[in-house]
Amino acid sequence: MGFLAFGINHKTAAVDMRERVAFAPERLADALRQMLDESLTQEVAILSTCNRTEIYCSQDHVDVERIIQWMARFHGITPEELSRCSYLHQDAGAVKHMMRVAAGLDSMVLGEPQILGQMKDAWQAARTAGTLGPYLDRLFQSTFNTAKQVRTDTAIGENPVSVAFAAVSLSRQIFSDLRRSTALLIGAGETIALVARHLFEQGVSRIIVANRTLERAQLLSEPLGGQAIILNQIPDVLAQCDIIISSTASPLPILGKGAVERALKQRKHKPMFMVDIAVPRDIEPEVGKLSDVYLYTVDDLHEVIEENMRSRQGAADAAERLIEAGTAEFMQRLRALAAVDVLRRYRLKAEHMRDQELAKAQARLERGADPVTVLAEMARALTNKLLHDPSVQLKQMSAEGRAEALALAQELFALDEETNPPQG
């Protein structure tokens, strides 16, 4: 059984093309079934995220051109457009690619953990749609196991490499238990949205989102059970906040030294952790000189991220070795399964021959034939039938000069030069 991984990602296609070929969740099941209905493959799963769209197939012979034409037709683009930004991996290459993707080695952010969950969603969607067969299912299970081993045995995911995650991780160094902390997030853009999600996942006690427009703040805070305020309300809540993270497009500082001093007095100098991600700055630099304030800028975070990226790169080298081992182990097990299938079919064929000869022998015995003669003839006939096809094939291979086939036959039948028939 062969495997194929075909798709596009952030390395090969711009965001507008990635958007055009993404599979919407509500259309995914139809797409999977279409591929089977049109006999494009026997087993299929589709992974579709903001950074990649990939089709995973399992079949002895996959017509890649037909898959390109189908995918282009499904998304209303030309096959030429898709071909220019796509890539293809087959068999062991496809296995290795899937394992690298699941482990975060092929991600925009090296080692990012979300992709493994997205791979599991792709597996579940194919399973629900009825397009996940035994071979592709085995590949997904091996992929998940290898990705888990990479996470367990390397430091690929330990250090934050995004501004949002780095900010939240630094906050944990000041407040070991975020469940007792209140966070004030200033702004409502993409970075603040990521910070809010990370804080929520860390179990922060309370999230307050301050923004120029209350509607944007509510849109971000409500799903997290947070509170929305406008910017001029910040002084009213500042003393309640342990963590302040700001990222707006304001040309002037939003948070000044005086407001923070007043808040510290109300807090009785309980520490405040601040991260100013904005350029230009949202928080006056003088705030960092205050006692009990830990102020980090975006430059400080980039230093942390660069160091962590170097650390992750070292872990990535170890992860690649685990991927190589996982690929080799899966392919070895796949070859063993292929042998099992051949043996199963040969056994069925042999058992059919046996049943035929046994039925003939029983009929002759019922007619009163000599049992010894019947058994001898049955044994001879069965032997001739079992050896007929291998004998014909070996003679044909020998005539074609395929000496390796004869050597393989000797090994298969456990023969050697001194093998002689037993003497009676």
C-alpha positions as CSV (number, residue, x, y, z in Angstrom):
1,M,0.0,0.0,0.0
2,G,1.3,3.4,-1.0
3,F,0.9,6.8,0.7
4,L,0.7,10.3,-0.7
5,A,0.8,13.8,1.0
6,F,-0.1,16.6,-1.4
7,G,-0.7,20.3,-0.5
8,I,0.4,23.9,0.0
9,N,1.7,25.7,3.1
10,H,3.1,29.1,4.3
11,K,6.4,28.3,2.6
12,T,5.0,27.7,-0.9
13,A,1.9,29.9,-1.1
14,A,0.9,33.4,-0.1
15,V,-2.0,33.9,2.3
16,D,-4.5,34.8,-0.4
17,M,-3.9,31.4,-2.1
18,R,-4.0,29.6,1.2
19,E,-7.4,31.2,1.9
20,R,-8.7,30.1,-1.6
21,V,-7.8,26.4,-1.1
22,A,-8.8,26.1,2.5
23,F,-11.6,23.6,3.2
24,A,-14.4,25.1,5.3
25,P,-15.4,22.7,8.1
26,E,-19.0,22.5,6.8
27,R,-17.7,21.3,3.4
28,L,-15.0,19.0,4.6
29,A,-17.1,15.8,4.8
30,D,-18.5,16.3,1.3
31,A,-14.9,16.9,-0.1
32,L,-13.7,13.7,1.5
33,R,-16.5,11.6,0.2
34,Q,-16.2,13.1,-3.3
35,M,-12.6,11.9,-3.5
36,L,-13.7,8.4,-2.8
37,D,-16.8,8.6,-5.0
38,E,-14.6,9.7,-8.0
39,S,-12.2,6.9,-7.3
40,L,-9.3,9.2,-6.7
41,T,-8.1,7.2,-3.8
42,Q,-9.2,4.3,-1.4
43,E,-8.5,6.2,1.8
44,V,-8.2,10.0,2.4
45,A,-8.0,12.6,5.1
46,I,-7.6,16.4,4.7
47,L,-5.8,18.8,7.0
48,S,-6.8,22.5,6.5
49,T,-5.5,25.3,8.7
50,C,-4.6,29.0,8.2
51,N,-1.1,28.0,7.3
52,R,-1.6,24.8,5.2
53,T,-4.0,22.6,3.3
54,E,-2.9,19.0,2.8
55,I,-4.5,15.8,1.4
56,Y,-3.3,12.5,2.7
57,C,-4.1,9.4,0.6
58,S,-3.5,5.7,0.8
59,Q,-3.6,3.6,-2.4
60,D,-1.3,1.5,-4.4
61,H,-1.4,3.9,-7.4
62,V,-2.5,7.5,-6.9
63,D,-3.0,9.7,-10.0
64,V,-1.7,13.0,-8.7
65,E,-2.8,14.9,-11.8
66,R,-6.4,13.9,-11.1
67,I,-6.2,15.0,-7.5
68,I,-4.8,18.4,-8.6
69,Q,-7.6,18.8,-11.1
70,W,-10.3,17.8,-8.5
71,M,-8.9,20.1,-5.9
72,A,-8.7,23.0,-8.4
73,R,-12.2,22.4,-9.5
74,F,-13.5,22.1,-5.9
75,H,-12.0,25.5,-5.0
76,G,-12.7,27.3,-8.4
77,I,-9.1,27.8,-9.4
78,T,-7.0,26.6,-12.3
79,P,-4.8,23.4,-12.0
80,E,-1.8,25.5,-13.1
81,E,-2.3,27.9,-10.2
82,L,-2.4,25.0,-7.7
83,S,0.6,23.2,-9.3
84,R,2.8,26.3,-9.0
85,C,2.6,26.4,-5.2
86,S,2.0,22.8,-4.3
87,Y,4.3,20.0,-3.1
88,L,4.1,16.2,-3.1
89,H,5.5,13.5,-0.9
90,Q,5.1,9.8,-1.5
91,D,5.4,6.6,0.5
92,A,8.2,6.9,3.1
93,G,8.5,10.6,2.2
94,A,4.8,11.1,2.9
95,V,5.1,9.3,6.3
96,K,8.0,11.4,7.3
97,H,6.3,14.6,6.2
98,M,3.2,13.9,8.3
99,M,5.3,13.1,11.3
100,R,7.3,16.4,10.9
101,V,4.0,18.4,10.5
102,A,2.5,16.8,13.7
103,A,5.7,17.5,15.7
104,G,5.7,21.1,14.7
105,L,8.9,20.9,12.6
106,D,7.2,22.2,9.5
107,S,5.3,25.0,11.2
108,M,5.8,28.8,10.8
109,V,6.7,28.8,14.5
110,L,9.1,25.9,15.1
111,G,7.6,23.4,17.6
112,E,4.2,25.1,17.9
113,P,1.8,22.7,19.7
114,Q,-1.5,23.5,18.1
115,I,-0.8,21.6,14.9
116,L,-1.0,18.2,16.6
117,G,-4.5,18.9,17.7
118,Q,-5.4,20.0,14.2
119,M,-3.9,16.8,12.8
120,K,-6.1,14.8,15.3
121,D,-9.2,16.8,14.1
122,A,-8.3,15.9,10.5
123,W,-8.1,12.2,11.5
124,Q,-11.5,12.4,13.3
125,A,-13.2,14.2,10.4
126,A,-12.0,11.4,8.0
127,R,-13.1,8.8,10.5
128,T,-16.6,10.4,10.8
129,A,-16.9,10.7,7.0
130,G,-16.0,7.1,6.5
131,T,-12.9,7.8,4.4
132,L,-10.3,6.6,6.9
133,G,-9.3,3.0,6.1
134,P,-7.0,0.7,8.1
135,Y,-3.7,1.8,6.4
136,L,-4.2,5.5,6.8
137,D,-5.5,5.0,10.3
138,R,-2.3,3.1,11.2
139,L,-0.3,6.0,9.7
140,F,-2.1,8.6,11.8
141,Q,-1.7,6.6,15.0
142,S,2.1,6.2,14.3
143,T,2.2,9.9,13.5
144,F,0.6,10.8,16.8
145,N,2.9,8.5,18.8
146,T,6.0,9.9,17.2
147,A,4.9,13.5,17.7
148,K,4.2,12.7,21.4
149,Q,7.6,11.2,21.7
150,V,9.2,14.3,20.2
151,R,7.3,16.4,22.8
152,T,8.3,14.1,25.6
153,D,11.9,13.5,24.8
154,T,13.0,16.9,23.4
155,A,12.6,20.6,24.4
156,I,11.0,21.5,21.1
157,G,7.9,23.0,22.8
158,E,9.2,24.2,26.1
159,N,10.3,27.7,25.4
160,P,7.9,30.4,24.1
161,V,8.7,31.7,20.6
162,S,5.8,34.1,20.0
163,V,5.5,37.6,21.5
164,A,2.1,36.7,23.1
165,F,3.3,33.5,24.6
166,A,6.6,35.0,25.8
167,A,4.6,37.8,27.6
168,V,2.4,35.3,29.4
169,S,5.4,33.1,30.3
170,L,7.3,36.0,31.8
171,S,4.2,36.8,33.9
172,R,4.4,33.4,35.4
173,Q,7.9,34.2,36.7
174,I,6.5,37.1,38.7
175,F,3.2,35.4,39.7
176,S,3.7,31.6,40.1
177,D,-0.1,31.1,40.4
178,L,-2.0,33.0,37.8
179,R,-5.3,31.8,39.1
180,R,-5.0,34.5,41.8
181,S,-4.1,37.3,39.3
182,T,-6.1,39.9,37.4
183,A,-4.9,40.9,34.0
184,L,-5.5,44.2,32.2
185,L,-5.1,43.9,28.4
186,I,-4.9,47.2,26.5
187,G,-5.9,47.0,22.9
188,A,-8.0,44.4,21.0
189,G,-5.8,43.4,18.1
190,E,-4.5,40.0,17.1
191,T,-1.6,40.0,19.5
192,I,-3.8,40.9,22.5
193,A,-6.3,38.3,21.4
194,L,-3.5,35.7,21.6
195,V,-2.4,37.0,24.9
196,A,-5.9,36.7,26.2
197,R,-6.3,33.2,25.0
198,H,-2.9,32.1,26.6
199,L,-3.9,33.8,29.9
200,F,-7.3,32.1,29.9
201,E,-5.7,28.7,29.3
202,Q,-3.3,29.4,32.2
203,G,-6.4,29.9,34.4
204,V,-5.9,33.6,35.2
205,S,-8.5,34.7,37.7
206,R,-9.9,37.8,35.8
207,I,-9.4,39.4,32.4
208,I,-10.2,43.1,31.8
209,V,-9.9,44.3,28.2
210,A,-9.5,48.1,27.6
211,N,-10.0,49.5,24.1
212,R,-10.8,52.7,22.3
213,T,-14.2,51.2,21.3
214,L,-16.2,49.3,23.8
215,E,-17.6,46.9,21.2
216,R,-14.2,45.5,20.2
217,A,-13.3,45.1,23.8
218,Q,-16.5,43.2,24.5
219,L,-16.0,41.0,21.4
220,L,-12.7,39.8,22.9
221,S,-13.6,39.7,26.6
222,E,-17.0,38.1,26.6
223,P,-16.1,34.6,25.4
224,L,-13.5,34.5,28.2
225,G,-15.9,35.7,30.9
226,G,-14.0,38.9,31.1
227,Q,-14.8,42.6,31.5
228,A,-14.7,45.3,28.8
229,I,-13.9,49.0,29.4
230,I,-12.9,52.0,27.3
231,L,-9.4,53.5,27.6
232,N,-10.3,56.4,29.9
233,Q,-11.6,53.9,32.5
234,I,-8.1,52.3,33.0
235,P,-7.3,54.5,36.1
236,D,-10.5,53.1,37.8
237,V,-9.3,49.5,37.6
238,L,-5.5,49.8,37.5
239,A,-5.0,49.1,41.2
240,Q,-6.9,45.8,40.9
241,C,-4.5,44.6,38.1
242,D,-1.4,42.4,38.7
243,I,-0.6,41.9,35.0
244,I,-0.8,44.7,32.4
245,I,-0.1,43.9,28.7
246,S,-0.6,46.6,26.1
247,S,-0.5,46.6,22.3
248,T,-2.3,49.5,20.6
249,A,-1.6,51.8,17.6
250,S,-1.8,54.9,19.7
251,P,0.9,57.6,18.8
252,L,1.1,58.7,22.4
253,P,1.5,56.7,25.7
254,I,-1.7,55.5,27.3
255,L,-0.3,54.7,30.7
256,G,1.8,57.2,32.5
257,K,4.0,57.2,35.6
258,G,1.5,59.2,37.7
259,A,-1.3,56.7,37.2
260,V,0.9,53.8,38.0
261,E,2.2,55.5,41.2
262,R,-1.3,56.0,42.5
263,A,-2.2,52.4,41.7
264,L,0.9,51.1,43.6
265,K,-0.1,53.1,46.7
266,Q,-3.6,51.5,46.6
267,R,-2.0,48.1,46.2
268,K,0.4,48.7,49.1
269,H,3.3,48.2,46.7
270,K,2.2,44.7,45.7
271,P,4.2,44.0,42.4
272,M,2.8,44.8,39.0
273,F,4.0,43.1,35.9
274,M,3.8,45.1,32.6
275,V,4.6,44.3,29.0
276,D,4.5,47.0,26.4
277,I,4.4,45.4,23.0
278,A,3.4,48.5,21.1
279,V,5.6,50.6,18.8
280,P,5.6,53.5,19.6
281,R,5.3,52.7,23.3
282,D,1.9,52.6,25.2
283,I,3.6,52.8,28.6
284,E,5.9,55.7,29.6
285,P,9.5,54.4,30.0
286,E,9.7,56.1,33.4
287,V,7.2,53.6,34.7
288,G,10.0,51.0,34.6
289,K,11.9,53.0,37.2
290,L,9.2,52.6,39.9
291,S,9.8,50.1,42.6
292,D,7.6,47.0,42.5
293,V,7.0,47.4,38.7
294,Y,8.5,44.9,36.3
295,L,8.3,46.5,32.9
296,Y,9.3,44.7,29.7
297,T,9.3,46.1,26.1
298,V,8.9,44.4,22.8
299,D,12.7,44.4,22.4
300,D,13.0,42.5,25.7
301,L,10.6,39.9,24.4
302,H,12.4,39.5,21.1
303,E,15.6,38.8,23.0
304,V,13.8,36.0,24.9
305,I,12.3,34.7,21.7
306,E,15.6,34.6,19.8
307,E,17.2,32.7,22.7
308,N,14.3,30.3,22.8
309,M,14.5,29.8,19.0
310,R,18.1,28.8,19.4
311,S,17.2,26.4,22.1
312,R,14.4,25.0,20.0
313,Q,16.6,24.6,17.0
314,G,18.9,22.3,19.0
315,A,15.9,20.3,20.1
316,A,14.7,20.2,16.5
317,D,17.9,18.3,15.5
318,A,17.0,15.6,18.1
319,A,13.4,15.7,16.9
320,E,14.5,15.0,13.3
321,R,16.3,11.9,14.5
322,L,13.1,10.7,16.2
323,I,11.2,11.3,13.0
324,E,13.6,9.3,11.0
325,A,13.3,6.4,13.5
326,G,9.5,6.7,13.5
327,T,9.4,6.6,9.7
328,A,11.7,3.6,9.5
329,E,9.7,1.7,12.1
330,F,6.4,2.4,10.4
331,M,7.6,1.4,7.0
332,Q,9.0,-1.8,8.5
333,R,5.7,-2.7,10.1
334,L,3.9,-1.8,6.8
335,R,6.1,-4.2,4.9
336,A,5.4,-6.9,7.5
337,L,1.7,-6.3,7.1
338,A,2.1,-6.7,3.3
339,A,3.7,-10.1,3.9
340,V,0.8,-11.1,6.2
341,D,-1.6,-10.2,3.5
342,V,0.2,-12.3,0.9
343,L,0.4,-15.3,3.3
344,R,-3.3,-14.9,4.1
345,R,-4.2,-15.1,0.4
346,Y,-1.8,-18.0,-0.3
347,R,-3.2,-19.9,2.7
348,L,-6.8,-19.4,1.4
349,K,-5.7,-20.6,-2.0
350,A,-4.0,-23.7,-0.5
351,E,-7.0,-24.4,1.7
352,H,-9.3,-24.3,-1.3
353,M,-7.0,-26.8,-3.1
354,R,-7.0,-29.0,0.0
355,D,-10.8,-29.0,0.2
356,Q,-11.2,-29.9,-3.4
357,E,-8.9,-32.9,-3.2
358,L,-10.4,-34.0,0.1
359,A,-13.9,-33.9,-1.4
360,K,-12.6,-36.1,-4.3
361,A,-11.0,-38.6,-1.9
362,Q,-14.1,-38.8,0.3
363,A,-16.2,-39.5,-2.8
364,R,-13.9,-42.3,-3.9
365,L,-13.9,-43.9,-0.4
366,E,-17.7,-43.8,-0.4
367,R,-17.6,-45.8,-3.6
368,G,-15.4,-48.4,-1.9
369,A,-12.0,-47.5,-3.3
370,D,-8.9,-48.8,-1.4
371,P,-8.1,-46.2,1.4
372,V,-4.3,-46.5,1.0
373,T,-4.5,-45.8,-2.7
374,V,-7.0,-42.9,-2.2
375,L,-4.7,-41.3,0.4
376,A,-1.6,-41.7,-1.8
377,E,-3.4,-40.2,-4.8
378,M,-4.8,-37.3,-2.8
379,A,-1.3,-36.5,-1.4
380,R,0.2,-36.6,-4.8
381,A,-2.5,-34.4,-6.4
382,L,-2.4,-31.8,-3.6
383,T,1.4,-31.6,-3.9
384,N,1.2,-31.1,-7.7
385,K,-1.4,-28.4,-7.3
386,L,0.6,-26.5,-4.6
387,L,3.8,-26.6,-6.7
388,H,2.2,-25.9,-10.1
389,D,2.0,-22.1,-10.0
390,P,5.4,-21.6,-8.3
391,S,7.0,-24.0,-10.7
392,V,5.6,-22.2,-13.8
393,Q,6.6,-18.8,-12.4
394,L,10.2,-20.0,-11.5
395,K,10.7,-21.4,-15.0
396,Q,9.5,-18.2,-16.6
397,M,11.8,-16.1,-14.4
398,S,14.7,-18.4,-15.1
399,A,14.1,-18.1,-18.9
400,E,14.1,-14.3,-18.5
401,G,17.5,-14.4,-16.8
402,R,16.2,-13.3,-13.4
403,A,18.8,-15.2,-11.3
404,E,17.8,-13.2,-8.2
405,A,14.3,-14.8,-8.3
406,L,15.9,-18.3,-8.1
407,A,18.1,-17.3,-5.2
408,L,15.0,-15.8,-3.4
409,A,13.1,-19.0,-4.1
410,Q,15.8,-21.0,-2.4
411,E,15.6,-18.7,0.6
412,L,11.8,-18.7,0.6
413,F,11.6,-22.5,0.6
414,A,14.5,-22.9,3.0
415,L,16.6,-24.9,0.5
416,D,20.4,-25.3,0.3
417,E,22.8,-27.3,-1.9
418,E,22.8,-30.3,0.4
419,T,19.0,-30.5,0.7
420,N,17.9,-34.1,-0.3
421,P,14.6,-35.8,-0.1
422,P,14.1,-37.9,3.0
423,Q,15.1,-41.6,2.4
424,G,12.3,-44.1,3.1
